[in-house]
Structures are given as C-alpha cells and as structure tokens.
C-alpha cells in the first residue's frame, strides 16, 4: 500500500512537470508583445519626445508612470485624440482620483485601430462604387493604476493592463508594470519602470501564446526656476531598455540598434529620448523634444495652456522620417476645481535649501514663503500696547523706574514728546 501511494505521487509529479515543460515550449518569446500599451497617449509627453516615464503632470500616462498618482490632490479627467495615416486613429481617456494625502488611483481606456476597411471575399468580383463590405481592426486597452508615497521623497506605483485585439483573429493580452520616483537635491528626480513584471503575454484565438520578458527603463527630470522670465525650465530624459536587444531605431534610419548598456553604452544612449519645456507662471508652456537621439527627423514640439484652474489643453506635433506627421490634442478637466476652490498646496516632495554654512538640508513640511508669511501675520495680529508714562510712574516705585530708563521710552514733560529709539511722536 505504501509503495502504491509513493508511486502515485511520483506519477503525479512527472505529469505536472511534463505539462509545465510542454506549456513553456508551446509559448513563443517575441519582442513587442502588446506594443499598443507603449503608445504615448498624452500630448504633453508626445511633445517632449515621448518621455512619459519622467513626468508627473501627464495624467494619460498613468500606465507608464503610476507613481505620479501619489502627488494628485484633485480628481482629473483627461481625453486625447490623434489621427495617423490611412485613417488609423488613437483615442484615450483616463480618470485619476486621490484617496487621501500621499496615494491615489487611476483608470485608463484607449482604442487604437482603423474603421471602414474595404473587404472582398476571395473569388468575388470587385463591386462598383462604394457597395462593398467593410471591417474594423482595433486594440482595446483597459488599465488600473495605483500610486503611493512610501517615504518623504520616494513614490511608487503599480499598473495592471488588459488588452483585447480584434484582427483577423481575436486575442487577449495582459501585462503588469511597476514604477518609482525619487527626488534628489537641486530639483532633480530619477525614475524607473519595470515593464512586464508579470511578463507581457498574448493569447490568440488559434491557441498560440506569445510572451515578452520583463524589461527595465530609467528616466530623469530637472527643474530650474528662472525668475527673470517668470517661469521655470524643465528637462526630461528617458532611456532605452537595459537588458534586451531591441531594434529601437529600425523605423527611423533603417539600421538595427539596441546594444545593452554594458556592451555598447553609446548605442544604448542613442536609443533614448529627451525633451525640454519652459513653463510660464501665467499658464503657458512651450515644449520640444526628440523621440530618438539618432536623427533630428524625429523632432517633436508642442504647447500647453491653462485656460482655467479646472481646464487644461495640450497640443503636440510629431514628425517622422518615413511616415506622415502627427498632430495630437489633449483636454484635461477637473470636476473638483470646477465647483470648489483650490486647497492649500501641500508639497509632498520637500525641496532643499542651502544654509549659511553651505550645507544642504531638507525643509520642513511647509515652504519658506508660507512660514514667513505666517510669522508676519502673527506679529501683525498681536499689537503692542504701551501705557502712558504717568501711569507707569505711579504704578512702580521710583527706584525701578530709574533703573528701567535706559530701555524704556523716555518722557519729556516740557516738550511732552515720547522718544522710541530715535523716532518721536508729539502728544
């Protein structure tokens, strides 16, 4: 009996191992699985060369940098539309909801596809005019993201994506991403994205399964206030993948690139992208960037304007050396700010200040301007009352009055004036 049970257990283990072995070889490892999830949805990120992982104000990019949800104070809804070549369109929408100080949640939905494609069955004659059948092909993406502040200068986030593909055969895709951002002195921030920590997989209707291994990306941003121009300069950079060979620039100059950082560092840097933005204090932002450092034909540009505290509009122009140029528009609306006033801004990422000794230290929870303004208000709210000199003399002994004459106001009975530190008032 014991021998029979042991044999049964070994048989089950063997069957499970063979099943797992078969599943592994039935799956095909590819590059670019669920690539629709990597499309830059927001016009702000697109105008800055596609550096979505380094920014915290593009709410349509919460699937690529979910850490920015930790900094949200209001609920926002964003909508974007772009028309590509041959009638292909991309539409995206997102909603971000703060759950309290230091964490928030966001949902996003997008559709990338083409409609009204002529379709003629094999063997049938070509119909005259427009009397023919049409079909649509599209990718539908749904994402849920969550961001939270772990420490004073560290934000983290996680995103889960689902994809439904409608082509000649339908398919389902899934991917999970994780991101973080750390604030450094001098208004510098570094960010990272672990793309596909669950692996990026697609299951087709035919039963074929494709997957892509996880990948890591780096990003950085720098903010420089420019008081003379009444604004600030923002610089963004985003790297290529660290671990895998990718034909990153094949669509640009026809040559395959994508060496790993430790193998070909120059080639790895060339696979990155960057952008520059100047944001004026009155709400206008001017942007430019490169979606690939290997060619200037990948230049991007755009602008953004705050029409009201609850309404923002962004525009992006994207050029391509082979395909046609693209124009992208994003509109963001905040229901909270439409009905209610702005809250007192609480900066979760505290900047650094330089002390008189030259050492840098983090500020307290409230900025310097607010602290100074509060101290002035407290002093103004507590006026100083000085009693008349006759009352002071009558209430205190003469010896004490003579002792305090050096620090208290002096009284002159002849001219009837009060001397306060060199300033005189006549009674």
C-alpha positions in Angstrom: 0.0 0.0 0.0 2.8 2.4 0.9 4.6 1.5 -2.4 1.4 2.2 -4.3 0.9 5.7 -2.7 4.6 6.6 -3.4 4.3 5.5 -7.0 1.1 7.6 -7.4 2.8 10.7 -6.0 5.8 10.3 -8.3 3.5 9.8 -11.3 1.6 13.0 -10.5 4.8 14.9 -10.2 6.0 13.6 -13.5 2.7 14.5 -15.3 2.9 18.1 -13.8 6.5 18.5 -14.9 5.7 17.3 -18.4 2.7 19.6 -18.6 4.8 22.6 -17.5 7.6 21.6 -19.9 5.0 21.4 -22.8 3.5 24.8 -21.9 6.9 26.5 -21.9 7.7 25.3 -25.4 4.2 26.0 -26.7 4.8 29.7 -25.9 6.8 31.8 -28.3 9.1 34.5 -27.0 8.7 37.7 -29.0 9.7 41.3 -28.9 6.9 43.9 -28.8 4.1 41.8 -27.4 1.2 44.1 -26.5 3.1 47.0 -28.1 -0.1 49.0 -28.1 0.4 49.5 -24.3 3.6 51.5 -25.1 1.9 54.2 -27.2 2.3 57.7 -25.7 -1.2 58.8 -25.1 -0.9 62.4 -23.8 0.0 65.4 -25.9 2.3 66.7 -23.2 4.5 63.6 -23.2 4.4 63.4 -27.0 5.6 67.0 -27.4 8.5 66.2 -25.1 9.8 63.4 -27.2 7.7 60.7 -25.6 9.4 60.9 -22.2 6.3 59.9 -20.4 8.1 58.0 -17.6 9.9 61.1 -16.3 6.8 63.4 -16.0 4.2 63.9 -13.2 1.7 66.1 -15.0 0.6 63.8 -17.9 -2.5 62.0 -16.4 -2.9 59.9 -19.6 0.5 58.3 -18.9 -0.5 56.7 -15.5 0.0 53.3 -17.1 3.7 54.1 -17.6 4.4 56.2 -14.5 1.8 55.3 -11.9 3.9 56.9 -9.2 2.5 60.3 -10.1 -0.8 59.3 -8.5 0.8 59.8 -5.1 1.1 63.5 -5.9 -2.5 64.1 -7.0 -4.7 66.5 -5.0 -7.8 66.6 -7.2 -9.8 64.4 -9.4 -9.0 64.9 -13.1 -10.4 63.5 -16.3 -8.2 63.6 -19.5 -9.1 62.9 -23.1 -6.8 62.6 -26.2 -7.3 62.1 -29.9 -4.8 61.6 -32.7 -5.2 60.7 -36.4 -2.5 58.6 -38.0 -2.0 57.7 -41.7 -4.6 55.9 -43.7 -7.5 56.6 -41.3 -5.9 55.0 -38.3 -6.9 56.8 -35.1 -5.9 56.5 -31.4 -8.3 57.7 -28.7 -7.5 57.6 -25.0 -9.2 58.7 -21.7 -8.2 58.5 -18.1 -9.6 59.4 -14.7 -7.5 60.0 -11.6 -8.9 60.0 -8.1 -6.9 61.0 -4.9 -7.6 58.6 -2.0 -6.0 60.9 0.6 -2.7 62.6 1.2 0.1 60.5 -0.4 -1.9 58.0 -2.5 -4.4 57.8 -5.4 -5.9 55.5 -8.0 -6.4 55.9 -11.7 -8.2 54.1 -14.6 -7.5 54.5 -18.3 -9.1 53.3 -21.5 -7.8 53.6 -25.1 -8.6 52.3 -28.6 -6.1 52.1 -31.4 -7.5 51.0 -34.8 -9.0 51.7 -38.2 -12.5 51.6 -39.5 -14.3 51.2 -42.8 -11.7 49.0 -44.4 -12.9 47.5 -47.7 -13.3 43.7 -47.5 -13.9 41.5 -50.5 -14.2 37.7 -50.3 -11.8 35.7 -52.3 -13.2 34.9 -55.7 -15.9 37.6 -55.7 -15.8 40.4 -58.3 -14.8 43.8 -57.2 -18.0 45.8 -56.6 -18.7 49.1 -58.4 -18.8 52.3 -56.4 -18.9 52.0 -52.7 -21.1 49.0 -52.5 -18.7 46.7 -50.6 -18.4 45.2 -47.2 -16.2 46.9 -44.6 -14.5 45.7 -41.4 -12.6 47.3 -38.5 -9.5 46.3 -36.7 -8.6 47.7 -33.3 -6.9 47.2 -30.0 -8.8 48.0 -26.8 -6.8 48.6 -23.7 -8.0 49.0 -20.1 -5.6 49.8 -17.2 -5.9 50.3 -13.5 -3.1 52.1 -11.6 -2.3 52.9 -8.0 0.4 55.2 -6.6 1.6 55.7 -3.1 4.2 57.7 -1.2 6.4 55.4 0.8 8.8 58.0 2.2 9.2 61.7 2.1 11.0 61.7 -1.3 10.0 58.3 -2.7 6.9 57.5 -4.7 6.0 54.1 -6.0 3.2 52.8 -8.3 1.8 49.7 -9.9 -0.3 49.2 -13.0 -2.3 46.3 -14.5 -3.3 46.3 -18.2 -5.7 44.2 -20.1 -5.9 44.2 -23.9 -8.4 42.9 -26.4 -7.2 42.6 -30.0 -9.7 42.4 -32.9 -7.8 41.4 -36.1 -8.3 38.5 -38.5 -8.5 36.5 -35.2 -9.2 37.9 -31.8 -6.7 37.8 -28.9 -6.3 38.7 -25.3 -3.2 40.4 -23.7 -2.1 41.1 -20.1 0.8 43.0 -18.5 1.7 44.4 -15.1 4.1 47.3 -14.6 5.8 48.8 -11.6 7.4 52.3 -11.3 9.0 54.6 -8.8 10.4 58.1 -8.5 13.0 59.5 -6.0 13.6 63.2 -5.5 17.1 64.4 -5.2 18.5 67.9 -4.2 18.6 70.7 -6.7 15.2 69.8 -8.1 16.5 66.6 -9.7 14.3 63.4 -9.8 15.2 59.9 -11.1 12.5 57.4 -12.1 12.4 53.8 -13.1 9.9 51.4 -14.8 9.8 47.6 -14.5 7.8 46.8 -17.6 6.1 43.4 -17.6 6.9 42.1 -14.1 4.1 39.6 -14.8 5.6 39.1 -18.3 3.7 40.6 -21.2 1.6 37.8 -22.7 -0.9 37.5 -25.6 -3.2 34.5 -26.1 -4.6 34.2 -29.7 -7.9 32.6 -30.8 -5.9 29.9 -32.5 -4.4 28.8 -29.2 -0.9 30.3 -29.8 0.6 32.1 -26.9 3.2 34.8 -27.2 5.1 36.5 -24.4 7.8 39.1 -23.8 10.3 39.0 -20.9 10.4 41.9 -18.3 12.4 45.0 -19.1 13.7 47.9 -17.1 13.8 51.6 -18.2 15.3 54.6 -16.5 14.2 58.3 -16.6 15.2 61.6 -15.1 14.0 65.2 -14.8 15.4 68.5 -13.7 13.6 71.7 -12.8 15.3 75.2 -12.9 13.3 78.2 -11.8 14.0 81.3 -14.0 12.7 84.3 -12.1 13.7 86.9 -14.8 11.5 85.1 -17.4 8.7 84.4 -14.9 8.7 80.7 -15.2 10.8 77.5 -14.9 12.8 75.3 -17.3 12.2 71.6 -17.2 14.4 69.0 -18.8 13.4 65.3 -19.3 15.2 62.2 -20.4 14.1 58.6 -20.8 16.4 55.6 -21.6 16.0 52.6 -23.8 15.6 49.1 -22.3 18.5 47.8 -20.2 18.6 44.1 -20.7 17.3 43.1 -24.2 18.5 43.7 -27.7 15.8 45.7 -29.5 15.6 47.2 -33.0 14.8 50.6 -31.4 15.5 52.8 -34.4 14.7 50.5 -37.2 11.8 52.7 -38.3 14.0 55.8 -38.4 17.2 55.2 -40.3 16.9 51.5 -41.4 19.8 50.3 -39.2 19.3 48.0 -36.2 20.3 49.4 -32.9 19.8 48.4 -29.3 23.0 47.3 -27.7 23.0 46.7 -23.9 24.3 49.4 -21.6 27.4 47.4 -20.5 28.1 46.2 -24.1 27.6 49.3 -26.2 26.9 52.3 -23.9 26.9 54.9 -26.8 24.4 52.8 -28.8 22.3 52.4 -25.6 22.2 56.2 -25.1 21.3 56.8 -28.7 18.2 54.7 -28.2 16.9 57.1 -25.6 14.7 60.2 -26.0 14.5 63.6 -24.4 12.5 66.9 -24.1 12.7 70.5 -22.9 9.9 72.6 -21.6 9.6 76.1 -20.4 6.5 76.7 -18.2 5.5 80.4 -17.6 3.8 81.3 -14.4 0.7 82.6 -16.1 -0.1 79.1 -17.5 1.6 78.8 -20.9 4.1 76.1 -21.6 6.4 75.7 -24.7 7.9 72.2 -25.5 10.3 70.5 -27.8 12.0 67.1 -27.9 13.5 64.2 -29.8 11.8 60.8 -29.8 15.2 59.3 -30.9 18.6 60.8 -30.4 19.9 59.2 -33.6 18.0 61.5 -36.0 16.8 65.1 -36.0 13.9 64.0 -38.2 12.2 62.6 -35.1 11.7 66.1 -33.6 8.6 66.9 -31.6 7.1 70.1 -30.5 4.0 71.5 -28.8 2.4 73.8 -26.3 0.0 73.8 -23.4 -2.2 76.4 -21.8 -4.2 76.5 -18.6 -7.5 78.2 -19.7 -8.9 78.0 -16.2 -8.0 76.3 -12.9 -10.2 73.4 -13.9 -9.4 73.2 -17.7 -6.1 72.5 -19.5 -5.4 72.0 -23.2 -2.2 70.5 -24.7 -1.1 70.1 -28.3 1.7 68.1 -29.8 3.3 67.8 -33.3 5.3 64.7 -34.0 7.4 64.3 -37.2 8.7 61.0 -38.6 11.4 60.5 -41.3 9.3 57.9 -43.1 5.6 58.2 -42.1 3.5 61.3 -42.2 3.5 63.9 -39.3 1.0 63.5 -36.5 -1.0 66.1 -34.6 -2.2 65.3 -31.1 -4.6 67.2 -28.7 -5.4 66.5 -25.1 -8.0 68.1 -22.9 -8.0 67.8 -19.1 -10.9 68.8 -16.8 -11.2 68.7 -13.0 -14.7 68.4 -11.6 -13.5 69.3 -8.1 -11.9 72.6 -9.2 -15.0 73.5 -11.2 -17.2 73.5 -8.2 -14.8 74.1 -5.3 -11.8 76.4 -4.6 -8.2 75.1 -4.6 -6.9 73.5 -1.5 -3.8 74.8 0.3 -1.0 73.2 -1.6 0.9 70.6 0.4 4.2 69.7 -1.2 5.0 66.0 -0.6 8.4 66.3 -2.2 10.2 68.9 0.0 12.9 70.9 -1.8 16.3 71.5 -0.4 17.7 74.8 0.9 21.3 75.9 1.4 22.2 77.1 4.9 24.7 79.8 5.7 27.4 77.2 6.3 27.0 75.9 2.8 25.3 72.6 3.8 22.1 71.5 2.2 19.2 70.4 4.3 15.6 69.4 3.6 12.9 72.0 4.5 10.1 71.3 6.9 6.6 70.4 5.8 5.7 74.0 4.8 7.6 76.1 2.3 9.7 79.1 3.4 7.3 81.6 1.9 4.3 80.2 3.8 6.3 80.1 7.1 7.5 83.7 6.7 4.0 85.0 5.8 2.5 83.2 8.7 5.0 84.8 11.2 4.3 88.3 9.8 0.6 87.7 10.2 1.0 86.5 13.8 3.1 89.6 14.6 0.6 91.9 13.0 -2.3 90.2 14.8 -0.7 90.9 18.2 -0.3 94.7 18.5 1.9 96.1 21.3 0.2 98.4 23.8 2.3 101.0 25.7 0.8 102.5 28.8 1.1 106.3 29.3 4.2 107.3 31.2 2.3 108.8 34.1 0.5 105.5 34.7 3.8 103.6 34.6 5.5 106.0 37.1 2.6 105.9 39.5 2.3 102.1 39.4 6.0 101.4 40.0 8.5 102.6 42.7 10.8 105.4 41.7 13.9 103.1 42.0 12.6 100.7 39.5 11.6 103.5 37.1 15.1 104.9 37.2 16.6 101.5 36.6 14.5 100.9 33.5 15.0 104.4 32.0 17.8 103.0 29.7 15.4 100.5 28.0 12.0 102.1 28.3 10.7 105.2 26.4 11.9 108.5 28.0 9.3 111.1 28.9 9.9 114.8 28.5 7.3 116.9 30.4 8.5 120.1 29.0 8.0 119.2 25.3 5.5 116.5 26.0 7.1 114.0 23.5 7.8 110.3 23.6 11.2 109.0 22.3 11.1 105.5 20.9 14.5 104.6 19.5 15.2 107.9 17.8 11.6 108.4 16.5 9.5 111.0 18.2 5.8 111.5 18.5 4.3 114.6 20.0 1.3 114.2 22.2 
